[in-house]
Amino acid sequence: MLQGWILLPIIIPVAHSINYEGQRAEIAIFYGPDGRVEKTVRKQAGKPGLAHERYWKEEQGRADKGDANAQWNHAINYAMGPERIDYICRAAMQGQPVALYSLGRMRAEGDYFSDAPVTADSVRAYMWYTLSDEKAFAKAANYRNDLSKSMTPTEIAEGERLAAEWTPVRPCP
């Protein structure tokens, strides 16, 4: 029987098998609009995961109807490759703060999600971090400030201009 909490970094695909106290298990973590964990669903690997399946279907349904948090959760827990970026973008276009932050990480690092690499771009990363910070996701400000140390004043000004002029349009990032 699984007991206790498993602490995982916030932005990784978590609907995968893990080894916890000698037992293989699968876990999905669902995040709220503030980036905090709303619920977790665990099951023993290889056994029917009805609760996990039910939550997946519920989350997918809400995501397809435009719920930004559900889109974010689907991107992190289930989607892979281009589909992951699509769902993150859908959530970000609605102002979901953790999705905005994730686009910043993707642009800052290029391969933040190894299954969906993008071209690194510090100016765009700065913009996404700024937009996320404006939605009160404090972690974004820290990353933006660290990033700005390696940027020129012209690049920072361009990132600030892009953030000020940003409107939700596709495609992204």
Secondary structure as UniProt FT lines:
FT   STRAND          16..20
FT   TURN            21..22
FT   STRAND          23..31
FT   TURN            33..34
FT   STRAND          37..44
FT   TURN            45..46
FT   HELIX           50..64
FT   TURN            65..66
FT   HELIX           68..77
FT   HELIX           81..93
FT   TURN            94..95
FT   HELIX           97..109
FT   TURN            114..115
FT   HELIX           122..134
FT   TURN            135..136
FT   HELIX           138..148
FT   TURN            149..150
FT   HELIX           153..165
//
